Amino acid sequence: MTEIAGAVAVVTGGAAGIGRGIAEQLIAEHATVVIADIERQALDATAASIGATGISVDVSDPDSVRALAAAVIASFGRVDIVVNNAGVGPQGRISDLTLSDWRWLLGVNLGGVINGIDAFLPHLRANPRGGHIVNTASMSAFSPLPGLGAYAASKAAVCALSEALAAELAEDGLAIGVTILAPGSVRTNIARSLRNRPPGLSGGGLTDVDFQADPGPTRGAIWLSPADVGRITTRAIRGNDLYAITHPGLWARVEARHQALRAAFGKYPPAGTDRAGTDRAGTGGAALAHDRGTS
């Protein structure tokens, strides 16, 4: 269990939206918080408003994130909680996307998490108190929607990376928790993601989308506030939960995917087995049958 009171926490994408909601809740629970963001004006205003330290960062640039980590250690001597939250969420059909679209979106959503781990994990490993990493994914990682394929791909990669990292840290016996934050519909300014797209990666098929104004596939969704997500996140940190789910009502959509996956496991038995998982050669069917719950 990670103690939040007295902890030094870093939140990327912390100037607005979910990042701000998490930062405010960490502060409410008596953590010292550094918020990092690419938008300098919003960063300074939010830092002054909520009582955080603001440091400018481009999470897609590993040198920028390493500089952020160095500044935090120089100022506070350690880091206890790292929230790799910065992200962009434009839409576009996969057939319309360019390599520039992929480089930009993956560079922020996946590269930002990778760069955060690269820069901060050594400091967490050196911290005798241990610590916690939160990586922001999305419900789209568990149930991708048409038009959001690139976004979902980036968030699914964040999930896989985080699950493997949690297992490796446990193998090493380290007191460093990992949480995958998987938000559903949250009221943020992610609908204006293109405002921060660098000129060198311009053009392509990605467009901003405002699902609050034009619900599309999110019609009927329950919209949470960033503050709601902040409370869910700190609860997951305290409980050392691997998954932090903001919209449990979306389970039916995720369950349908898992049922299809479950059915696929029984559709193509390995050579030498029958469809019930029985090993006709007598060499491995027991394990297969056990995995399928039939032994």
N, C-alpha and C positions, 0 to 999 in steps of 0.2 A: 504494500500500500504506500502510495506517494503522499507525503505531507505537503499540502499546498501552503499553509500558513508559514511564512518565513522563506518560502522558496523563491529562487530567481527564475523567471519564466520569460521565454521569447516567443512571440507570435508573429509570423509573417502574414502579410496581407491584413495587418492589424488596424489599418486606418479607417476601415468601414466594414459593414456587413458582418458575416460570421466571425471574422477575425476580431473585430471590435467587440462583439458580444462575448467572445471567449476572454478577451483581455479584461473587460469590465468585471466579469465574474471572478476571474483570478484575483483581481485587485480587491473585490468585495470579500474574498476569502483570505486576504492579507498576504498575498504574494507581491513581490517586487517584479514589475512587468516592463519588458522592453517590447515595443511594437515596431515592426519593420515593414516598410511599404515602398513602392516605386513612385507613388504620388506625393511629392514633397509637401505641397500646401495642405492637403488633407491630413497627412501624417503629423505635421506640426500642430494643426488645429485639434486633432483627436488626442494627441499626447497631452496637450495643455488641458483639455477638457476632462480627461479621465484620470490624470495623474500618473501617466506612464512616461517612460523615456522613449523618444522616437529616433530611429536610425534609418536612413534611406538605404534601400537595397533593391537590386534586380535579381530575383531568385533564379532566373535562367542563366545567370553569370556566376560560375563557381568562385571566381576571385572576389566578387561582390559579397557572396555569402560567407566566404572565409574571413573577409574584412569585418563583417557583422559579428561573427563569432569572436574574433580577436578583440573587438571593441567591448563586447559584453564581458569577456574575461578580464580585460584591463580595468573595467569600471567596477565590477562586482566580485571578481575573484573566482567565480564558479558559475555554472548553469545547472539547473535542476529539472526544468520542464521545457521542452522544445515543441512548439506547435507549427508544423509545416502546413500552412493553411492557404497561402496565396494561390490563386487559380483564376482561370478564364473559362467562360462557358458559352461561346458562340455556337450556332447551329450550321449545318451544311450536309447535304447528302454526300456520301462517300465518293460517288462518281463525279461530283463537281469539285472535289478538293484538289488543290495543288500541293506539291512538295513544300512550298512555303507555308501553306496552312498547317501541314503536319509538323513542320519544324517549330513553328511558333507555339502551337497549342501544346505539343508534347514537351517543348523546352520549358514552358511555365509549369504545367500541371504535373508532369512526371519529373522533368529535370529539376524543378524547384524542390521536390521532396528528396531526390537523390543528392542534390547539392547541400540541402540542410543536414542530411545524415552524414555526408562526408565531412562537413565543417564542424558539426556539434557532437557527433558520437564519441570521438576521442576524449572530449571534455567530460561527457557523461560517464564514460568508462573510468576516468580518473577521479571521479567524484566519489568519495567514501560514502556519501549519502545515497548513492544511486541516482535514480531520476526516472523520467518518463518522456516518451516521444508520442505525440499525436500527429497522425497524417490524415489530412482531409481527403476523403474519397467522395463517393456519391452513391445514392440508391441506383443510379444508372449503371454502376459497376456490376450490380447483381441482376439487373433487368434492363438491358439497353433498349432505347427507343429509336425509331426511325428519325433521321435528321440529326441525331446526337451521337453518331457512331464514333467520331474522333474523340469527343469528350468522354464517352463511355470507355473507349479503349484506354485513354490515359488514366482514368480512375480505376479500371480493373487492374492495370499494372501497379498502381499504388497499393491496392489490396494485396496482390500477390507478394510484392516486395515487403510489405509490412508483416504479413503472416510468416514469411521466411525469416525476417529479422527477429520477430518475437521468439521463434523457435531456436534460433542461433544464440540469442542472449540467454535464454533459459538453459541451453546446453552448457554455456560458459559459466553458469551459476551467478550471473550478474543481477543485481537488484535494479534493473532498468526495464520498466514496463513499456508496452507498445499498445496504442489504441488506434483503430481505424474508425474515424468519424465518417459516417455515411448519411449525410443530410438528404432529405427530400426537398419539398418546396419551402424555401425560406425567403423572406422579404429582404433582398439585398440589391446592390447596383451591378450585379454580374451581368445584367441585361445590356450593359454598356461596355463590354469587355474590349471591343475593338479600339477604344480610345487610347489604350496603352500598347497597341501593336507597333513594333519598331518599323521604321520606313524600309529597312533592308529586307524585311519579310512581308512586304505588303502584297496586295492582290490575292486573288483566289476566290474560293466559293464559300467561305465562312461569312456569316452575317450575324449581327446582334439579334437577339430574340427576347421579348418581354412576355414571359408566360403569365404574368399577372394581368396584363392588358389583353393578351390574346392567348388564352389557356392552351389551345391545341391539345396535345397529348396529356397535359396536366389538368384538364377540365375536371372540376369537382374536387381538386386537391385541397387539403388542409394546409394553410400557409402559417408557418411559425415565424416568430421574430428572432433576430440574432441573439437576444437575451435568453430566449428559450433554449437555443442551441448551446449557449454558454453554460447554462446550468447542467444540461445533459453531459457536456464535455467534462466539466470538473467532477461530476459524479463518477464518470468512467475512469478518470485519472485516480481518484481516491480508491475506487474499487479494483483498479488494475484490470479493467475489462478490455478484452481485445477488440470488441465491436461496440460502438456507440451508435445506436439506431435512433433517429429522430422521429420516424413515422412508422410505428409498429403496424398501423393499419394497412400498410403496403405489402404485408407478408404474402397475401394471396397471389400477387403478381410474381413475387420471387419464388413462391412455392411451385407455381406452374412450370417455371424453368427447371427447378430441381426434379420435378416429376418427369419431365421430358428427358433429363439427364439420367435419371434412375432407369427409365425404360430403355435407354440406349445401352446401358451396361448389360442388359440381358438379351439384347438383340443380336449381337455378333459374338458368340462364344469363341474362345480360342480354339485353334486346331487341336483335335484330340479330346475335346469335351463335347457333351451334348448341350441342348438348350437349358437344361436344368442345372448346368454347372458340374455334372458328374464327369470325372476324369476317366475316360475309357481305358487309358494306359495305366491308371492307378498311381500317377506321380504328382499331381498338383491340384486335383479337383476339390480336395477338402478345403484348401485355403480359399479357392474361388467361391465354393458353396458358403463358407463362413462369411466372406465379404458380402454375399448377397442375402445373408440372413436365413439360409436354408439348411445349415448344418445342425 
